[in-house]
């Protein structure tokens, strides 16, 4: 699972991958999408908003792929 636009480079969401591998439901695994992120705030979005968006969009992607 890769995440983009949450930092200077794309990030592999290893905690989401591990959660899925351990049998966690996709919606629960998606909540871990922001665990490894350290996004910066700028004029477009705050760091907290970027973390929130990572969780929401990860959940949508995982549910659509299921």
mmCIF file of the N, C-alpha and C atoms, coordinates in Angstrom:
data_MODEL
# 
_entry.id   MODEL 
# 
loop_
_atom_site.group_PDB 
_atom_site.id 
_atom_site.type_symbol 
_atom_site.label_atom_id 
_atom_site.label_alt_id 
_atom_site.label_comp_id 
_atom_site.label_asym_id 
_atom_site.label_entity_id 
_atom_site.label_seq_id 
_atom_site.pdbx_PDB_ins_code 
_atom_site.Cartn_x 
_atom_site.Cartn_y 
_atom_site.Cartn_z 
_atom_site.occupancy 
_atom_site.B_iso_or_equiv 
_atom_site.pdbx_formal_charge 
_atom_site.auth_seq_id 
_atom_site.auth_comp_id 
_atom_site.auth_asym_id 
_atom_site.auth_atom_id 
_atom_site.pdbx_PDB_model_num 
ATOM 1   N N  . UNK A 1 1  ? 0.844   -1.149  0.000  1.00 0.00 ? 1  UNK A N  1 
ATOM 2   C CA . UNK A 1 1  ? 0.000   0.000   0.000  1.00 0.00 ? 1  UNK A CA 1 
ATOM 3   C C  . UNK A 1 1  ? 0.896   1.219   0.000  1.00 0.00 ? 1  UNK A C  1 
ATOM 4   N N  . UNK A 1 2  ? 0.688   2.116   -0.924 1.00 0.00 ? 2  UNK A N  1 
ATOM 5   C CA . UNK A 1 2  ? 1.467   3.338   -1.012 1.00 0.00 ? 2  UNK A CA 1 
ATOM 6   C C  . UNK A 1 2  ? 0.599   4.565   -0.840 1.00 0.00 ? 2  UNK A C  1 
ATOM 7   N N  . UNK A 1 3  ? 1.142   5.574   -0.215 1.00 0.00 ? 3  UNK A N  1 
ATOM 8   C CA . UNK A 1 3  ? 0.438   6.838   -0.004 1.00 0.00 ? 3  UNK A CA 1 
ATOM 9   C C  . UNK A 1 3  ? 1.260   7.962   -0.625 1.00 0.00 ? 3  UNK A C  1 
ATOM 10  N N  . UNK A 1 4  ? 0.598   8.859   -1.317 1.00 0.00 ? 4  UNK A N  1 
ATOM 11  C CA . UNK A 1 4  ? 1.281   9.990   -1.927 1.00 0.00 ? 4  UNK A CA 1 
ATOM 12  C C  . UNK A 1 4  ? 0.684   11.299  -1.441 1.00 0.00 ? 4  UNK A C  1 
ATOM 13  N N  . UNK A 1 5  ? 1.423   12.370  -1.636 1.00 0.00 ? 5  UNK A N  1 
ATOM 14  C CA . UNK A 1 5  ? 0.996   13.735  -1.280 1.00 0.00 ? 5  UNK A CA 1 
ATOM 15  C C  . UNK A 1 5  ? 0.784   13.930  0.218  1.00 0.00 ? 5  UNK A C  1 
ATOM 16  N N  . UNK A 1 6  ? 1.456   13.146  1.012  1.00 0.00 ? 6  UNK A N  1 
ATOM 17  C CA . UNK A 1 6  ? 1.411   13.323  2.473  1.00 0.00 ? 6  UNK A CA 1 
ATOM 18  C C  . UNK A 1 6  ? 2.807   13.625  3.012  1.00 0.00 ? 6  UNK A C  1 
ATOM 19  N N  . UNK A 1 7  ? 3.707   13.913  2.125  1.00 0.00 ? 7  UNK A N  1 
ATOM 20  C CA . UNK A 1 7  ? 5.077   14.224  2.494  1.00 0.00 ? 7  UNK A CA 1 
ATOM 21  C C  . UNK A 1 7  ? 5.885   14.483  1.240  1.00 0.00 ? 7  UNK A C  1 
ATOM 22  N N  . UNK A 1 8  ? 7.178   14.670  1.389  1.00 0.00 ? 8  UNK A N  1 
ATOM 23  C CA . UNK A 1 8  ? 8.009   14.985  0.230  1.00 0.00 ? 8  UNK A CA 1 
ATOM 24  C C  . UNK A 1 8  ? 8.176   13.816  -0.745 1.00 0.00 ? 8  UNK A C  1 
ATOM 25  N N  . UNK A 1 9  ? 7.981   12.597  -0.264 1.00 0.00 ? 9  UNK A N  1 
ATOM 26  C CA . UNK A 1 9  ? 8.091   11.417  -1.128 1.00 0.00 ? 9  UNK A CA 1 
ATOM 27  C C  . UNK A 1 9  ? 6.944   10.453  -0.814 1.00 0.00 ? 9  UNK A C  1 
ATOM 28  N N  . UNK A 1 10 ? 6.614   9.557   -1.734 1.00 0.00 ? 10 UNK A N  1 
ATOM 29  C CA . UNK A 1 10 ? 5.602   8.541   -1.442 1.00 0.00 ? 10 UNK A CA 1 
ATOM 30  C C  . UNK A 1 10 ? 6.019   7.697   -0.232 1.00 0.00 ? 10 UNK A C  1 
ATOM 31  N N  . UNK A 1 11 ? 5.020   7.191   0.474  1.00 0.00 ? 11 UNK A N  1 
ATOM 32  C CA . UNK A 1 11 ? 5.255   6.421   1.694  1.00 0.00 ? 11 UNK A CA 1 
ATOM 33  C C  . UNK A 1 11 ? 4.592   5.060   1.564  1.00 0.00 ? 11 UNK A C  1 
ATOM 34  N N  . UNK A 1 12 ? 5.303   4.019   1.921  1.00 0.00 ? 12 UNK A N  1 
ATOM 35  C CA . UNK A 1 12 ? 4.707   2.681   1.976  1.00 0.00 ? 12 UNK A CA 1 
ATOM 36  C C  . UNK A 1 12 ? 4.052   2.525   3.342  1.00 0.00 ? 12 UNK A C  1 
ATOM 37  N N  . UNK A 1 13 ? 2.776   2.219   3.349  1.00 0.00 ? 13 UNK A N  1 
ATOM 38  C CA . UNK A 1 13 ? 2.000   2.090   4.588  1.00 0.00 ? 13 UNK A CA 1 
ATOM 39  C C  . UNK A 1 13 ? 2.146   0.668   5.132  1.00 0.00 ? 13 UNK A C  1 
ATOM 40  N N  . UNK A 1 14 ? 3.288   0.407   5.707  1.00 0.00 ? 14 UNK A N  1 
ATOM 41  C CA . UNK A 1 14 ? 3.582   -0.936  6.213  1.00 0.00 ? 14 UNK A CA 1 
ATOM 42  C C  . UNK A 1 14 ? 2.654   -1.344  7.365  1.00 0.00 ? 14 UNK A C  1 
ATOM 43  N N  . UNK A 1 15 ? 2.219   -0.385  8.160  1.00 0.00 ? 15 UNK A N  1 
ATOM 44  C CA . UNK A 1 15 ? 1.317   -0.743  9.266  1.00 0.00 ? 15 UNK A CA 1 
ATOM 45  C C  . UNK A 1 15 ? -0.035  -1.202  8.736  1.00 0.00 ? 15 UNK A C  1 
ATOM 46  N N  . UNK A 1 16 ? -0.478  -0.628  7.633  1.00 0.00 ? 16 UNK A N  1 
ATOM 47  C CA . UNK A 1 16 ? -1.737  -1.072  7.011  1.00 0.00 ? 16 UNK A CA 1 
ATOM 48  C C  . UNK A 1 16 ? -1.549  -2.475  6.446  1.00 0.00 ? 16 UNK A C  1 
ATOM 49  N N  . UNK A 1 17 ? -0.444  -2.697  5.763  1.00 0.00 ? 17 UNK A N  1 
ATOM 50  C CA . UNK A 1 17 ? -0.160  -4.023  5.206  1.00 0.00 ? 17 UNK A CA 1 
ATOM 51  C C  . UNK A 1 17 ? -0.105  -5.080  6.306  1.00 0.00 ? 17 UNK A C  1 
ATOM 52  N N  . UNK A 1 18 ? 0.571   -4.748  7.394  1.00 0.00 ? 18 UNK A N  1 
ATOM 53  C CA . UNK A 1 18 ? 0.678   -5.702  8.510  1.00 0.00 ? 18 UNK A CA 1 
ATOM 54  C C  . UNK A 1 18 ? -0.682  -5.974  9.128  1.00 0.00 ? 18 UNK A C  1 
ATOM 55  N N  . UNK A 1 19 ? -1.496  -4.933  9.260  1.00 0.00 ? 19 UNK A N  1 
ATOM 56  C CA . UNK A 1 19 ? -2.827  -5.099  9.848  1.00 0.00 ? 19 UNK A CA 1 
ATOM 57  C C  . UNK A 1 19 ? -3.691  -6.005  8.973  1.00 0.00 ? 19 UNK A C  1 
ATOM 58  N N  . UNK A 1 20 ? -3.615  -5.825  7.675  1.00 0.00 ? 20 UNK A N  1 
ATOM 59  C CA . UNK A 1 20 ? -4.385  -6.677  6.761  1.00 0.00 ? 20 UNK A CA 1 
ATOM 60  C C  . UNK A 1 20 ? -3.883  -8.115  6.814  1.00 0.00 ? 20 UNK A C  1 
ATOM 61  N N  . UNK A 1 21 ? -2.569  -8.274  6.863  1.00 0.00 ? 21 UNK A N  1 
ATOM 62  C CA . UNK A 1 21 ? -1.985  -9.618  6.924  1.00 0.00 ? 21 UNK A CA 1 
ATOM 63  C C  . UNK A 1 21 ? -2.370  -10.359 8.193  1.00 0.00 ? 21 UNK A C  1 
ATOM 64  N N  . UNK A 1 22 ? -2.584  -9.607  9.275  1.00 0.00 ? 22 UNK A N  1 
ATOM 65  C CA . UNK A 1 22 ? -2.954  -10.235 10.546 1.00 0.00 ? 22 UNK A CA 1 
ATOM 66  C C  . UNK A 1 22 ? -4.446  -10.527 10.637 1.00 0.00 ? 22 UNK A C  1 
ATOM 67  N N  . UNK A 1 23 ? -5.202  -10.157 9.588  1.00 0.00 ? 23 UNK A N  1 
ATOM 68  C CA . UNK A 1 23 ? -6.621  -10.485 9.561  1.00 0.00 ? 23 UNK A CA 1 
ATOM 69  C C  . UNK A 1 23 ? -7.546  -9.361  9.959  1.00 0.00 ? 23 UNK A C  1 
ATOM 70  N N  . UNK A 1 24 ? -7.010  -8.183  10.191 1.00 0.00 ? 24 UNK A N  1 
ATOM 71  C CA . UNK A 1 24 ? -7.856  -7.050  10.545 1.00 0.00 ? 24 UNK A CA 1 
ATOM 72  C C  . UNK A 1 24 ? -8.735  -6.686  9.355  1.00 0.00 ? 24 UNK A C  1 
ATOM 73  N N  . UNK A 1 25 ? -9.943  -6.248  9.617  1.00 0.00 ? 25 UNK A N  1 
ATOM 74  C CA . UNK A 1 25 ? -10.857 -5.822  8.559  1.00 0.00 ? 25 UNK A CA 1 
ATOM 75  C C  . UNK A 1 25 ? -10.278 -4.602  7.849  1.00 0.00 ? 25 UNK A C  1 
ATOM 76  N N  . UNK A 1 26 ? -10.557 -4.442  6.555  1.00 0.00 ? 26 UNK A N  1 
ATOM 77  C CA . UNK A 1 26 ? -10.015 -3.302  5.815  1.00 0.00 ? 26 UNK A CA 1 
ATOM 78  C C  . UNK A 1 26 ? -10.309 -1.946  6.463  1.00 0.00 ? 26 UNK A C  1 
ATOM 79  N N  . UNK A 1 27 ? -11.517 -1.756  6.957  1.00 0.00 ? 27 UNK A N  1 
ATOM 80  C CA . UNK A 1 27 ? -11.848 -0.460  7.568  1.00 0.00 ? 27 UNK A CA 1 
ATOM 81  C C  . UNK A 1 27 ? -11.027 -0.209  8.831  1.00 0.00 ? 27 UNK A C  1 
ATOM 82  N N  . UNK A 1 28 ? -10.727 -1.261  9.572  1.00 0.00 ? 28 UNK A N  1 
ATOM 83  C CA . UNK A 1 28 ? -9.905  -1.120  10.776 1.00 0.00 ? 28 UNK A CA 1 
ATOM 84  C C  . UNK A 1 28 ? -8.433  -0.935  10.411 1.00 0.00 ? 28 UNK A C  1 
ATOM 85  N N  . UNK A 1 29 ? -7.973  -1.639  9.404  1.00 0.00 ? 29 UNK A N  1 
ATOM 86  C CA . UNK A 1 29 ? -6.583  -1.503  8.965  1.00 0.00 ? 29 UNK A CA 1 
ATOM 87  C C  . UNK A 1 29 ? -6.321  -0.094  8.437  1.00 0.00 ? 29 UNK A C  1 
ATOM 88  N N  . UNK A 1 30 ? -7.299  0.488   7.774  1.00 0.00 ? 30 UNK A N  1 
ATOM 89  C CA . UNK A 1 30 ? -7.142  1.835   7.218  1.00 0.00 ? 30 UNK A CA 1 
ATOM 90  C C  . UNK A 1 30 ? -6.898  2.876   8.292  1.00 0.00 ? 30 UNK A C  1 
ATOM 91  N N  . UNK A 1 31 ? -7.381  2.641   9.490  1.00 0.00 ? 31 UNK A N  1 
ATOM 92  C CA . UNK A 1 31 ? -7.165  3.590   10.583 1.00 0.00 ? 31 UNK A CA 1 
ATOM 93  C C  . UNK A 1 31 ? -5.685  3.712   10.930 1.00 0.00 ? 31 UNK A C  1 
ATOM 94  N N  . UNK A 1 32 ? -4.885  2.779   10.488 1.00 0.00 ? 32 UNK A N  1 
ATOM 95  C CA . UNK A 1 32 ? -3.444  2.812   10.767 1.00 0.00 ? 32 UNK A CA 1 
ATOM 96  C C  . UNK A 1 32 ? -2.657  3.510   9.666  1.00 0.00 ? 32 UNK A C  1 
ATOM 97  N N  . UNK A 1 33 ? -3.350  4.007   8.653  1.00 0.00 ? 33 UNK A N  1 
ATOM 98  C CA . UNK A 1 33 ? -2.678  4.619   7.507  1.00 0.00 ? 33 UNK A CA 1 
ATOM 99  C C  . UNK A 1 33 ? -1.837  5.825   7.888  1.00 0.00 ? 33 UNK A C  1 
ATOM 100 N N  . UNK A 1 34 ? -2.204  6.518   8.929  1.00 0.00 ? 34 UNK A N  1 
ATOM 101 C CA . UNK A 1 34 ? -1.458  7.723   9.296  1.00 0.00 ? 34 UNK A CA 1 
ATOM 102 C C  . UNK A 1 34 ? -0.396  7.457   10.362 1.00 0.00 ? 34 UNK A C  1 
ATOM 103 N N  . UNK A 1 35 ? -0.253  6.217   10.802 1.00 0.00 ? 35 UNK A N  1 
ATOM 104 C CA . UNK A 1 35 ? 0.704   5.895   11.866 1.00 0.00 ? 35 UNK A CA 1 
ATOM 105 C C  . UNK A 1 35 ? 2.135   6.287   11.526 1.00 0.00 ? 35 UNK A C  1 
ATOM 106 N N  . UNK A 1 36 ? 2.526   6.112   10.292 1.00 0.00 ? 36 UNK A N  1 
ATOM 107 C CA . UNK A 1 36 ? 3.920   6.356   9.904  1.00 0.00 ? 36 UNK A CA 1 
ATOM 108 C C  . UNK A 1 36 ? 4.121   7.698   9.214  1.00 0.00 ? 36 UNK A C  1 
ATOM 109 N N  . UNK A 1 37 ? 3.089   8.515   9.174  1.00 0.00 ? 37 UNK A N  1 
ATOM 110 C CA . UNK A 1 37 ? 3.168   9.777   8.443  1.00 0.00 ? 37 UNK A CA 1 
ATOM 111 C C  . UNK A 1 37 ? 3.624   10.926  9.320  1.00 0.00 ? 37 UNK A C  1 
ATOM 112 N N  . UNK A 1 38 ? 4.373   11.816  8.714  1.00 0.00 ? 38 UNK A N  1 
ATOM 113 C CA . UNK A 1 38 ? 4.760   13.064  9.348  1.00 0.00 ? 38 UNK A CA 1 
ATOM 114 C C  . UNK A 1 38 ? 4.578   14.181  8.323  1.00 0.00 ? 38 UNK A C  1 
ATOM 115 N N  . UNK A 1 39 ? 3.326   14.396  7.899  1.00 0.00 ? 39 UNK A N  1 
ATOM 116 C CA . UNK A 1 39 ? 3.102   15.412  6.866  1.00 0.00 ? 39 UNK A CA 1 
ATOM 117 C C  . UNK A 1 39 ? 3.313   16.818  7.421  1.00 0.00 ? 39 UNK A C  1 
ATOM 118 N N  . UNK A 1 40 ? 3.644   17.714  6.517  1.00 0.00 ? 40 UNK A N  1 
ATOM 119 C CA . UNK A 1 40 ? 3.811   19.118  6.898  1.00 0.00 ? 40 UNK A CA 1 
ATOM 120 C C  . UNK A 1 40 ? 2.516   19.876  6.617  1.00 0.00 ? 40 UNK A C  1 
ATOM 121 N N  . UNK A 1 41 ? 2.306   20.912  7.351  1.00 0.00 ? 41 UNK A N  1 
ATOM 122 C CA . UNK A 1 41 ? 1.208   21.837  7.062  1.00 0.00 ? 41 UNK A CA 1 
ATOM 123 C C  . UNK A 1 41 ? 1.711   22.854  6.052  1.00 0.00 ? 41 UNK A C  1 
ATOM 124 N N  . UNK A 1 42 ? 0.814   23.291  5.184  1.00 0.00 ? 42 UNK A N  1 
ATOM 125 C CA . UNK A 1 42 ? 1.143   24.374  4.267  1.00 0.00 ? 42 UNK A CA 1 
ATOM 126 C C  . UNK A 1 42 ? -0.129  25.142  3.960  1.00 0.00 ? 42 UNK A C  1 
ATOM 127 N N  . UNK A 1 43 ? -0.096  25.994  2.975  1.00 0.00 ? 43 UNK A N  1 
ATOM 128 C CA . UNK A 1 43 ? -1.251  26.807  2.630  1.00 0.00 ? 43 UNK A CA 1 
ATOM 129 C C  . UNK A 1 43 ? -2.427  26.030  2.079  1.00 0.00 ? 43 UNK A C  1 
ATOM 130 N N  . UNK A 1 44 ? -2.195  24.789  1.694  1.00 0.00 ? 44 UNK A N  1 
ATOM 131 C CA . UNK A 1 44 ? -3.269  23.962  1.122  1.00 0.00 ? 44 UNK A CA 1 
ATOM 132 C C  . UNK A 1 44 ? -3.953  23.084  2.150  1.00 0.00 ? 44 UNK A C  1 
ATOM 133 N N  . UNK A 1 45 ? -3.195  22.597  3.125  1.00 0.00 ? 45 UNK A N  1 
ATOM 134 C CA . UNK A 1 45 ? -3.782  21.668  4.111  1.00 0.00 ? 45 UNK A CA 1 
ATOM 135 C C  . UNK A 1 45 ? -2.906  21.589  5.350  1.00 0.00 ? 45 UNK A C  1 
ATOM 136 N N  . UNK A 1 46 ? -3.564  21.329  6.467  1.00 0.00 ? 46 UNK A N  1 
ATOM 137 C CA . UNK A 1 46 ? -2.828  21.131  7.714  1.00 0.00 ? 46 UNK A CA 1 
ATOM 138 C C  . UNK A 1 46 ? -2.315  19.694  7.774  1.00 0.00 ? 46 UNK A C  1 
ATOM 139 N N  . UNK A 1 47 ? -1.351  19.473  8.633  1.00 0.00 ? 47 UNK A N  1 
ATOM 140 C CA . UNK A 1 47 ? -0.821  18.119  8.815  1.00 0.00 ? 47 UNK A CA 1 
ATOM 141 C C  . UNK A 1 47 ? -1.920  17.178  9.296  1.00 0.00 ? 47 UNK A C  1 
ATOM 142 N N  . UNK A 1 48 ? -2.744  17.635  10.219 1.00 0.00 ? 48 UNK A N  1 
ATOM 143 C CA . UNK A 1 48 ? -3.816  16.779  10.736 1.00 0.00 ? 48 UNK A CA 1 
ATOM 144 C C  . UNK A 1 48 ? -4.827  16.422  9.642  1.00 0.00 ? 48 UNK A C  1 
ATOM 145 N N  . UNK A 1 49 ? -5.148  17.373  8.780  1.00 0.00 ? 49 UNK A N  1 
ATOM 146 C CA . UNK A 1 49 ? -6.066  17.090  7.673  1.00 0.00 ? 49 UNK A CA 1 
ATOM 147 C C  . UNK A 1 49 ? -5.455  16.042  6.746  1.00 0.00 ? 49 UNK A C  1 
ATOM 148 N N  . UNK A 1 50 ? -4.171  16.135  6.464  1.00 0.00 ? 50 UNK A N  1 
ATOM 149 C CA . UNK A 1 50 ? -3.520  15.150  5.598  1.00 0.00 ? 50 UNK A CA 1 
ATOM 150 C C  . UNK A 1 50 ? -3.536  13.758  6.239  1.00 0.00 ? 50 UNK A C  1 
ATOM 151 N N  . UNK A 1 51 ? -3.344  13.682  7.548  1.00 0.00 ? 51 UNK A N  1 
ATOM 152 C CA . UNK A 1 51 ? -3.437  12.386  8.244  1.00 0.00 ? 51 UNK A CA 1 
ATOM 153 C C  . UNK A 1 51 ? -4.853  11.825  8.128  1.00 0.00 ? 51 UNK A C  1 
ATOM 154 N N  . UNK A 1 52 ? -5.838  12.677  8.360  1.00 0.00 ? 52 UNK A N  1 
ATOM 155 C CA . UNK A 1 52 ? -7.242  12.262  8.264  1.00 0.00 ? 52 UNK A CA 1 
ATOM 156 C C  . UNK A 1 52 ? -7.550  11.767  6.847  1.00 0.00 ? 52 UNK A C  1 
ATOM 157 N N  . UNK A 1 53 ? -7.120  12.528  5.860  1.00 0.00 ? 53 UNK A N  1 
ATOM 158 C CA . UNK A 1 53 ? -7.388  12.150  4.477  1.00 0.00 ? 53 UNK A CA 1 
ATOM 159 C C  . UNK A 1 53 ? -6.718  10.835  4.113  1.00 0.00 ? 53 UNK A C  1 
ATOM 160 N N  . UNK A 1 54 ? -5.529  10.589  4.628  1.00 0.00 ? 54 UNK A N  1 
ATOM 161 C CA . UNK A 1 54 ? -4.848  9.311   4.379  1.00 0.00 ? 54 UNK A CA 1 
ATOM 162 C C  . UNK A 1 54 ? -5.692  8.151   4.888  1.00 0.00 ? 54 UNK A C  1 
ATOM 163 N N  . UNK A 1 55 ? -6.270  8.305   6.081  1.00 0.00 ? 55 UNK A N  1 
ATOM 164 C CA . UNK A 1 55 ? -7.117  7.227   6.637  1.00 0.00 ? 55 UNK A CA 1 
ATOM 165 C C  . UNK A 1 55 ? -8.382  7.044   5.812  1.00 0.00 ? 55 UNK A C  1 
ATOM 166 N N  . UNK A 1 56 ? -9.038  8.130   5.457  1.00 0.00 ? 56 UNK A N  1 
ATOM 167 C CA . UNK A 1 56 ? -10.300 8.055   4.698  1.00 0.00 ? 56 UNK A CA 1 
ATOM 168 C C  . UNK A 1 56 ? -10.072 7.449   3.319  1.00 0.00 ? 56 UNK A C  1 
ATOM 169 N N  . UNK A 1 57 ? -9.076  7.941   2.605  1.00 0.00 ? 57 UNK A N  1 
ATOM 170 C CA . UNK A 1 57 ? -8.847  7.442   1.248  1.00 0.00 ? 57 UNK A CA 1 
ATOM 171 C C  . UNK A 1 57 ? -8.314  6.013   1.237  1.00 0.00 ? 57 UNK A C  1 
ATOM 172 N N  . UNK A 1 58 ? -7.538  5.650   2.255  1.00 0.00 ? 58 UNK A N  1 
ATOM 173 C CA . UNK A 1 58 ? -7.087  4.263   2.370  1.00 0.00 ? 58 UNK A CA 1 
ATOM 174 C C  . UNK A 1 58 ? -8.272  3.346   2.601  1.00 0.00 ? 58 UNK A C  1 
ATOM 175 N N  . UNK A 1 59 ? -9.178  3.746   3.493  1.00 0.00 ? 59 UNK A N  1 
ATOM 176 C CA . UNK A 1 59 ? -10.373 2.937   3.758  1.00 0.00 ? 59 UNK A CA 1 
ATOM 177 C C  . UNK A 1 59 ? -11.185 2.755   2.476  1.00 0.00 ? 59 UNK A C  1 
ATOM 178 N N  . UNK A 1 60 ? -11.389 3.823   1.733  1.00 0.00 ? 60 UNK A N  1 
ATOM 179 C CA . UNK A 1 60 ? -12.157 3.734   0.485  1.00 0.00 ? 60 UNK A CA 1 
ATOM 180 C C  . UNK A 1 60 ? -11.488 2.790   -0.497 1.00 0.00 ? 60 UNK A C  1 
ATOM 181 N N  . UNK A 1 61 ? -10.182 2.918   -0.648 1.00 0.00 ? 61 UNK A N  1 
ATOM 182 C CA . UNK A 1 61 ? -9.454  2.053   -1.591 1.00 0.00 ? 61 UNK A CA 1 
ATOM 183 C C  . UNK A 1 61 ? -9.527  0.592   -1.187 1.00 0.00 ? 61 UNK A C  1 
ATOM 184 N N  . UNK A 1 62 ? -9.339  0.321   0.105  1.00 0.00 ? 62 UNK A N  1 
ATOM 185 C CA . UNK A 1 62 ? -9.384  -1.067  0.570  1.00 0.00 ? 62 UNK A CA 1 
ATOM 186 C C  . UNK A 1 62 ? -10.772 -1.667  0.437  1.00 0.00 ? 62 UNK A C  1 
ATOM 187 N N  . UNK A 1 63 ? -11.792 -0.897  0.730  1.00 0.00 ? 63 UNK A N  1 
ATOM 188 C CA . UNK A 1 63 ? -13.161 -1.415  0.612  1.00 0.00 ? 63 UNK A CA 1 
ATOM 189 C C  . UNK A 1 63 ? -13.535 -1.638  -0.850 1.00 0.00 ? 63 UNK A C  1 
ATOM 190 N N  . UNK A 1 64 ? -13.056 -0.771  -1.725 1.00 0.00 ? 64 UNK A N  1 
ATOM 191 C CA . UNK A 1 64 ? -13.347 -0.939  -3.144 1.00 0.00 ? 64 UNK A CA 1 
ATOM 192 C C  . UNK A 1 64 ? -12.608 -2.166  -3.702 1.00 0.00 ? 64 UNK A C  1 
ATOM 193 N N  . UNK A 1 65 ? -11.426 -2.438  -3.190 1.00 0.00 ? 65 UNK A N  1 
ATOM 194 C CA . UNK A 1 65 ? -10.637 -3.580  -3.672 1.00 0.00 ? 65 UNK A CA 1 
ATOM 195 C C  . UNK A 1 65 ? -11.129 -4.914  -3.126 1.00 0.00 ? 65 UNK A C  1 
ATOM 196 N N  . UNK A 1 66 ? -11.909 -4.881  -2.035 1.00 0.00 ? 66 UNK A N  1 
ATOM 197 C CA . UNK A 1 66 ? -12.382 -6.127  -1.425 1.00 0.00 ? 66 UNK A CA 1 
ATOM 198 C C  . UNK A 1 66 ? -13.456 -6.777  -2.229 1.00 0.00 ? 66 UNK A C  1 
# 
